[in-house]
């Protein structure tokens, strides 16, 4: 088996064309649910291998390629395709300058691949080509899945609900990976919970609008919103066990349009992250209590509207599957493989592709930070300040060795299971 993996890795094609493809994806990002050109480009590339049965338009812009190669296990490798409403500030020659209408809310926004999904797409395509050309080294069925709408948490669910597993075989294993703000070349895995759950809310606060010179004739929702934001910060510091983990982030606050009109409505968008269902329930209950109490204190004319808009499950790695693949990673990557990497409080929906059919999943991380930049920041003790994280307008993985590491990891994982 080890020899087969080595032979497959040796057959990885020249990655220069994939580097150019990556730059294309990076400079042409598309928002969630709008990944039409990205999906078309992926389908065209998949079909060029003359090996995969390709099906498109699953759950929106989702697509899959299926390669059947005799009797054996069925492995699903997944990459996400969507970008973020962020204005890129990397200064790269291939930086995104895209601005589009976001169909979800009708607003015009800049768009950037600020989470590395362009790298995920490219790595999976290169791995798909390699595995297609190495069919003599493995047996079974390979599914490569390109998912839309990960950032808003709806893509995996939409594909499943659109009959994904009526169109392709139900996999025995679901695998995926994510580029992170770690030293390039690093691969990190972990048994159990590797990523947090996320519950996201839109909170609408109702005041009474009026003239900016007459605040006594109004109920100012901006002041109310400010009090809610401040009070929400006490949930984690005063209501969650310090040995546990929770994050409550108010990432958006909107009230009013101009300086001389007190608005009648304010909206907050709140992100709750936890690693235990009991803690999640406690935090959300506290959030609702605080919002109600602040509205009562302000004398609001009606109750706040609290709408849950996105739910991400915990990302939990199956023990047996993770130990099996991590052993292959350690054999190949050596000390660059972290077998018990640090859990992240970011969230993912990839496990829905497995949990919906009670199949085991594994998700791992690979680093994307240039060695020199990382080593200098580590030496100076400025990793948090000097290294842009995912969703930053400055986030941009160094192309190599990031891409090669991601390609090799996907191939190793697949071949470990497709014996």
Residue pairs with C-beta under 8 A, 6 or more apart in sequence:
1 415
1 416
1 419
2 331
4 137
4 138
4 415
5 328
5 332
5 411
5 412
5 415
5 416
7 134
7 137
8 130
8 131
8 134
8 137
8 138
8 411
8 415
9 332
9 408
9 411
9 412
11 130
11 133
11 134
12 126
12 130
12 404
12 407
12 408
12 411
13 126
13 129
13 130
13 133
15 126
15 400
15 403
15 404
15 407
18 122
18 125
18 126
18 403
19 399
19 400
19 403
21 41
21 45
21 122
21 125
22 118
22 119
22 122
22 399
22 403
23 94
24 41
25 38
25 41
25 113
25 118
25 121
25 122
26 92
26 94
26 95
26 96
26 113
26 118
26 396
27 94
27 95
27 96
27 97
27 98
28 37
28 38
28 96
28 98
29 38
29 83
29 84
29 96
29 98
29 111
29 112
29 113
29 118
30 36
30 37
30 38
30 81
30 82
30 83
30 100
30 111
31 82
31 83
31 84
31 85
31 100
31 102
31 103
31 104
31 109
31 111
32 82
32 104
32 148
32 149
32 150
32 151
32 152
32 154
32 155
33 60
33 61
33 82
33 103
33 104
33 148
33 149
33 152
33 154
34 61
34 82
34 100
34 102
34 103
35 60
35 61
35 81
35 82
35 148
35 149
36 61
38 61
38 81
38 121
39 56
39 61
39 62
39 63
39 81
39 146
39 148
42 63
42 81
42 121
42 125
42 146
43 54
43 56
43 63
45 125
46 52
46 54
46 63
46 65
46 125
46 128
46 144
47 54
49 128
49 129
49 132
51 67
51 132
51 135
52 65
52 66
52 67
52 128
52 132
52 144
53 65
53 66
53 67
53 68
54 63
54 64
54 65
55 63
55 64
55 66
55 167
55 168
56 62
56 63
57 63
58 64
58 159
58 162
58 163
58 164
58 167
59 147
59 148
59 149
59 155
59 157
59 158
59 159
59 160
59 161
59 162
59 164
60 148
60 149
60 155
60 158
60 162
61 81
61 148
62 145
62 146
62 147
62 148
62 155
62 158
62 159
62 162
62 164
63 145
63 146
64 143
64 144
64 145
64 146
64 164
64 167
64 168
65 128
65 143
65 144
66 141
66 142
66 143
66 168
66 169
67 128
67 131
67 132
67 135
67 141
67 142
67 143
67 144
68 141
69 135
69 138
69 139
69 140
69 141
69 142
69 418
70 139
70 140
71 139
71 140
72 138
72 139
72 140
72 141
72 418
72 419
73 140
73 141
73 172
73 173
73 417
73 418
73 419
74 140
74 141
74 142
74 143
74 169
74 170
74 171
74 172
74 173
75 140
75 141
75 142
75 143
75 171
75 172
75 173
75 175
75 413
75 414
75 417
75 418
76 143
76 144
76 145
76 171
76 173
76 174
76 175
76 353
76 354
77 124
77 127
77 128
77 142
77 143
77 144
77 145
77 175
77 176
77 410
77 413
77 414
78 124
78 145
78 146
78 147
78 174
78 175
78 176
78 350
78 353
79 117
79 120
79 121
79 123
79 124
79 144
79 145
79 146
79 147
79 176
80 117
80 120
80 146
80 147
80 148
80 150
80 151
80 155
80 350
81 117
81 120
81 121
81 146
81 147
81 148
81 150
82 117
82 148
82 149
82 150
82 151
82 152
82 155
83 96
83 111
83 112
83 113
83 114
83 115
83 117
83 118
83 151
84 111
84 112
84 113
84 114
84 115
84 151
84 391
85 102
85 109
85 110
85 111
86 110
86 111
86 112
86 114
86 391
86 392
86 393
87 110
87 112
87 393
88 95
88 96
88 97
88 110
88 112
88 114
88 393
89 393
89 394
90 393
90 394
90 395
90 396
92 396
95 396
96 110
96 111
96 112
96 113
98 110
98 111
98 112
99 108
99 109
99 110
99 111
100 108
100 109
100 111
101 107
101 108
101 109
102 108
102 109
104 152
112 393
114 390
114 391
114 392
114 393
114 395
115 151
115 390
115 391
115 395
116 178
116 179
116 180
116 368
116 390
116 395
116 397
117 150
119 179
119 368
119 397
119 402
119 403
119 406
120 177
120 178
120 179
120 406
121 146
122 403
123 177
123 403
123 406
123 407
123 410
124 144
124 146
124 410
126 403
126 407
127 144
127 407
127 410
127 411
127 414
128 142
128 144
130 407
130 411
131 138
131 142
131 411
131 414
131 415
137 415
138 414
138 415
138 418
138 419
139 418
139 419
140 417
140 418
140 419
141 169
142 414
142 418
143 168
143 169
143 171
145 159
145 353
147 155
147 156
147 159
147 350
147 353
148 155
148 158
149 155
149 158
150 156
150 348
150 349
150 350
152 310
153 198
153 200
153 310
153 311
153 312
153 347
153 349
154 310
154 349
155 349
156 349
156 350
156 351
156 352
156 353
157 349
157 352
159 353
160 352
160 353
160 356
164 353
165 356
165 357
170 357
170 359
171 353
171 354
171 357
171 359
172 359
172 417
173 321
173 354
173 359
173 360
173 361
173 362
173 417
174 350
174 351
174 353
174 354
174 359
174 360
174 361
174 362
175 325
175 361
175 362
175 363
175 410
175 413
175 414
176 348
176 350
176 361
176 362
176 363
176 364
177 363
177 364
177 365
177 366
177 406
177 409
177 410
178 348
178 363
178 364
178 365
178 366
179 365
179 366
179 367
179 368
179 397
179 402
179 406
180 188
180 344
180 365
180 366
180 367
180 368
180 390
181 367
181 368
181 369
181 387
181 388
181 389
181 390
181 395
182 188
182 365
182 366
182 367
182 368
182 369
182 374
183 367
183 369
183 371
183 374
183 375
184 367
184 368
184 369
184 370
184 371
184 374
184 397
184 398
184 400
184 401
184 402
184 405
185 333
185 336
185 367
185 371
185 401
185 402
185 405
186 336
186 337
186 338
186 365
186 366
186 367
186 405
187 329
187 333
187 336
187 337
187 338
187 364
187 365
187 366
187 367
187 405
187 409
188 337
188 338
188 341
188 342
188 364
188 365
188 366
188 367
189 317
189 322
189 325
189 326
189 329
189 337
189 338
189 339
189 340
189 341
189 362
189 364
189 365
190 317
190 322
190 339
190 340
190 341
190 342
190 343
191 317
191 319
191 322
191 323
191 340
192 316
192 317
192 319
193 275
193 314
193 315
193 316
193 317
193 343
194 315
194 316
194 317
194 341
194 343
194 344
194 363
194 364
194 365
195 314
195 315
195 343
195 344
195 345
195 346
195 347
195 348
195 363
196 245
196 247
196 273
196 274
196 275
196 314
196 315
196 343
196 344
196 345
196 346
196 347
197 273
197 274
197 275
197 277
197 280
197 311
197 312
197 313
197 314
197 347
198 271
198 272
198 273
198 310
198 311
198 312
198 347
199 271
199 272
199 280
199 284
199 308
199 310
199 311
199 312
200 269
200 270
200 271
200 272
200 308
200 309
200 310
200 311
201 268
201 269
201 270
201 272
201 287
201 306
201 307
201 308
201 309
202 267
202 268
202 269
202 305
202 306
202 307
202 309
203 228
203 267
203 268
203 269
203 270
203 291
203 304
203 305
203 306
203 307
204 265
204 266
204 267
204 304
204 305
204 306
204 307
205 221
205 224
205 225
205 228
205 265
205 266
205 267
205 268
205 291
205 295
205 300
205 304
206 221
206 264
206 265
206 295
206 300
206 301
206 302
206 303
206 304
206 305
207 218
207 219
207 220
207 221
207 224
207 262
207 263
207 264
207 265
207 266
207 298
207 300
207 301
208 217
208 218
208 219
208 264
208 301
209 218
209 261
209 262
209 263
209 264
209 265
210 217
210 218
210 261
210 262
211 217
211 260
211 261
211 262
212 259
212 260
212 261
212 262
213 260
215 262
218 262
219 298
219 299
219 300
219 301
220 262
220 263
221 255
221 263
221 264
221 265
221 266
222 255
222 256
222 262
222 263
222 266
223 298
224 266
224 294
224 295
224 298
224 300
225 253
225 255
225 266
225 268
226 253
227 294
227 297
227 298
228 268
228 290
228 291
228 294
229 250
229 253
229 268
231 290
231 294
232 248
232 250
232 270
232 287
232 290
233 248
235 246
235 248
235 283
235 286
235 287
235 290
236 246
236 247
236 248
236 283
239 282
239 283
239 286
240 246
240 279
240 282
240 283
241 279
244 275
244 276
244 279
245 273
245 274
245 275
245 279
245 345
246 272
246 273
246 274
246 279
246 280
246 283
247 271
247 272
247 273
247 274
247 345
248 270
248 271
248 272
248 273
248 283
248 287
249 270
249 271
249 273
250 268
250 269
250 270
251 269
251 270
251 271
252 267
252 268
252 269
253 266
253 267
253 268
253 269
254 266
254 267
255 263
255 265
255 266
255 267
256 262
256 263
256 266
257 263
269 309
270 287
272 280
272 283
272 284
272 287
273 345
273 347
274 280
274 283
275 314
275 343
275 345
287 306
288 306
291 304
291 306
292 303
292 304
295 303
295 304
312 347
312 348
312 349
313 349
313 351
313 352
313 355
314 351
315 347
315 348
315 350
315 351
315 361
315 363
316 351
316 361
317 361
317 362
317 363
318 360
318 361
318 362
320 360
321 360
321 361
321 362
322 362
324 416
324 417
325 362
325 364
325 412
325 413
325 416
325 417
326 337
326 339
328 412
328 413
328 415
328 416
329 337
329 339
329 364
329 409
329 412
329 413
330 337
330 339
332 408
332 412
333 405
333 408
341 364
341 365
344 365
346 390
348 363
350 361
350 363
351 361
351 363
353 361
354 360
354 361
355 361
362 413
364 409
364 413
366 402
366 405
366 406
366 409
367 374
367 402
367 405
368 397
368 398
368 402
369 387
369 397
369 398
370 398
373 386
373 387
374 383
374 387
376 386
377 383
377 385
377 386
377 387
380 386
388 394
388 395
388 396
389 395
